[in-house]
């Protein structure tokens, strides 16, 4: 899963600066192979340079999709727990 996909729909707001979503980054993704869960840590910064971080746990589900040629391949889809 790409950072762009992990950032889709995520917003960051600051009490003074308002919406600071344009500063959002995916700082770290830690996958627990035993449970299939992942912890995604996001970071955002306000105009004063203060950085806030928040982590969320997600369930990783394997999906199978067809390529345009009709071949089958595996991928992963995030789903909030």
Secondary structure by P-SEA (a helix, b strand, c coil): cccccccccbbbbbccccccccccccccccccccccbbbbbbbbbccccbbbbbbbbbbbbbbbbbccccccccccccccc
